[in-house]
Amino acid sequence: MSRILWHNVIIILTLFPGIVILLINRIPFLKQKNEMDKYAVCLAADVFINLYMNDRMLALPVLLLFLCPCILFILEYLLKDRGEKKIAKLLSLRKQMKKPFYVMLAYPVFEEFIYRSFVYQILGDSDATLLAYLLLSSGVFVFAHFFTQHVKSLYKIPFAVLEGLIYFYTKNIAFCIIIHMAFNMFVYAYNETKYSRNMYG
């Protein structure tokens, strides 16, 4: 395929990463995965395809951002825990830690690359105005959350606009990622507290 065609495919995947979920749902063994796994795969595919095509030097640091904490945790766990059945316990922990990993690390990193940086790059070719960038960036961010949060995804508009403003003026994706991580940490803690209150009275 020509580079221009790949570029157009990347633009479509960036603006509508749910297309990957539709493709995943056609593969029998992946179809059975839960929505969090599918969304993570979808975002990761979009980010790494974009980085491969546009900024290969950034692909390794982003990959290490995910691998290093996981490898270090596993290593420390295996060294610290002297009990039997370490691997079984580790696999059980993996299930418990998947949601916090996605919510507080994977989603913020991937979403900020896609909805802030890559959207900016797409519009950068046309010297986009702040308004055009905020509308597209915030719109696709809210739209991506609509499938799981429905009308509640509209509550994401202030967050999306603020993150868009920060990125537009600073061009610092790390700053946006840290803000997104902190925000998701607060939401996760709030939801877990609310869930435990409802469960235990």
C-alpha positions in Angstrom: 0.0 0.0 0.0 1.2 3.5 -0.7 2.1 5.8 2.2 -0.8 8.1 1.4 -3.3 5.2 1.7 -1.7 4.1 5.0 -1.9 7.7 6.2 -5.6 7.8 5.5 -6.2 4.4 7.2 -4.4 5.8 10.3 -6.5 9.0 10.3 -9.7 6.8 10.2 -8.4 4.6 13.0 -7.4 7.6 15.1 -10.7 9.3 14.7 -12.8 6.1 15.1 -10.8 3.5 17.0 -14.0 1.5 17.6 -13.5 0.2 14.1 -10.8 -2.1 15.5 -13.3 -3.4 18.1 -15.7 -4.2 15.2 -12.9 -6.2 13.6 -12.0 -7.9 16.9 -15.6 -9.0 17.3 -15.2 -11.0 14.0 -12.3 -13.1 15.4 -13.8 -16.0 17.4 -11.2 -16.3 20.2 -11.0 -12.5 20.6 -14.8 -12.0 20.4 -15.1 -13.6 23.9 -12.8 -11.0 25.6 -14.5 -8.4 27.8 -15.0 -4.8 26.5 -12.1 -3.4 28.6 -9.7 -5.8 26.9 -11.1 -5.0 23.5 -10.8 -1.2 24.1 -7.2 -1.6 25.3 -6.3 -3.6 22.3 -8.0 -1.1 20.0 -6.2 1.9 21.6 -2.8 0.1 21.7 -3.1 -0.8 18.0 -4.0 2.7 17.0 -1.1 4.2 19.1 1.6 1.8 17.9 0.5 2.0 14.3 0.6 5.8 14.5 4.0 5.8 16.2 5.4 3.3 13.7 4.3 5.4 10.8 5.1 8.8 12.2 7.5 8.7 15.2 9.3 5.4 15.6 11.7 6.9 18.2 8.8 7.3 20.6 7.4 3.8 20.2 10.1 2.2 22.5 9.7 4.6 25.4 5.9 4.1 25.3 6.3 0.3 25.2 8.7 0.5 28.1 6.2 2.7 30.1 4.0 -0.4 30.2 6.6 -3.2 30.3 8.9 -1.8 33.0 6.3 -1.5 35.9 4.9 -4.9 35.0 8.2 -6.7 34.9 9.5 -5.0 38.0 6.3 -5.9 39.9 6.5 -9.5 38.9 10.2 -9.7 39.8 9.7 -8.1 43.2 6.7 -10.3 43.8 8.6 -13.5 43.0 11.6 -12.4 45.1 9.4 -11.3 48.1 6.8 -14.0 48.3 8.4 -17.2 49.6 5.2 -19.2 49.6 4.1 -22.0 47.4 2.0 -21.6 44.3 3.6 -18.3 43.4 2.5 -18.5 39.8 -1.1 -19.3 40.7 -1.2 -16.3 43.1 0.4 -14.1 40.4 -2.3 -15.1 37.9 -5.0 -14.4 40.4 -3.4 -11.0 41.1 -3.4 -10.3 37.3 -7.2 -10.6 37.2 -7.5 -8.2 40.2 -5.1 -5.7 38.8 -6.3 -5.6 35.2 -9.0 -2.9 35.8 -6.7 -0.5 37.7 -3.9 -1.1 35.2 -6.2 -0.2 32.3 -8.0 2.7 34.0 -4.9 4.4 35.7 -2.2 3.6 33.2 -3.1 2.2 29.8 -6.2 4.2 28.9 -4.7 7.6 29.9 -1.6 7.1 27.9 -3.3 5.7 24.8 -6.2 8.1 24.9 -4.0 11.2 25.3 -1.8 10.1 22.4 -4.8 9.5 20.2 -7.2 12.3 21.1 -4.7 15.0 21.8 -1.4 14.4 20.0 -2.5 12.4 16.9 -5.6 14.5 16.3 -3.4 17.6 16.5 -1.0 16.0 14.0 -3.9 15.3 11.6 -5.1 18.9 11.8 -1.6 20.3 11.8 -1.4 19.6 8.1 -4.1 22.2 7.6 -3.0 24.8 10.2 -6.0 24.1 12.3 -7.4 26.8 14.6 -7.9 26.2 18.3 -11.6 25.9 17.8 -11.3 23.2 15.1 -8.9 21.3 17.2 -11.0 21.4 20.4 -14.1 20.4 18.5 -12.5 17.4 16.8 -10.3 16.4 19.8 -13.1 16.7 22.3 -15.8 15.3 20.0 -13.9 12.0 19.2 -12.9 11.6 22.9 -16.5 11.9 24.0 -17.7 9.7 21.1 -15.3 7.0 22.1 -16.7 6.9 25.6 -20.3 7.0 24.4 -20.4 3.2 23.7 -19.8 2.3 27.3 -21.1 5.4 29.2 -23.9 6.4 26.9 -25.3 9.9 27.8 -23.0 10.1 30.8 -20.1 10.4 28.3 -21.3 14.0 27.8 -19.8 14.7 31.3 -16.4 14.2 29.7 -16.7 17.4 27.6 -15.1 19.8 30.2 -12.3 17.3 30.8 -11.7 16.9 27.0 -11.8 20.6 26.4 -9.3 21.3 29.2 -6.9 18.6 28.1 -7.2 19.9 24.5 -6.4 23.4 25.6 -3.4 22.2 27.6 -2.0 20.2 24.7 -2.7 22.9 22.1 -0.7 25.5 24.1 2.0 23.3 25.6 2.4 20.5 23.0 3.4 18.4 26.1 1.7 15.0 25.9 3.4 13.9 29.2 1.6 16.7 31.1 -1.8 15.7 29.6 -1.1 12.0 30.4 -0.3 12.8 34.1 -3.5 14.9 34.4 -5.5 12.1 32.9 -3.9 9.5 35.2 -4.6 11.6 38.3 -8.2 12.2 37.1 -8.8 8.5 36.5 -7.2 7.6 39.8 -9.7 9.8 41.6 -12.7 8.4 39.6 -11.5 4.8 40.2 -11.1 5.5 44.0 -14.5 7.1 44.1 -16.2 4.3 42.3 -14.5 1.6 44.4 -15.5 3.4 47.6 -19.1 3.8 46.3 -19.2 0.1 45.3 -17.9 -1.0 48.7 -20.4 1.2 50.6 -23.3 -0.2 48.5 -22.0 -3.8 49.0 -21.3 -3.6 52.7 -24.0 -1.1 53.7 
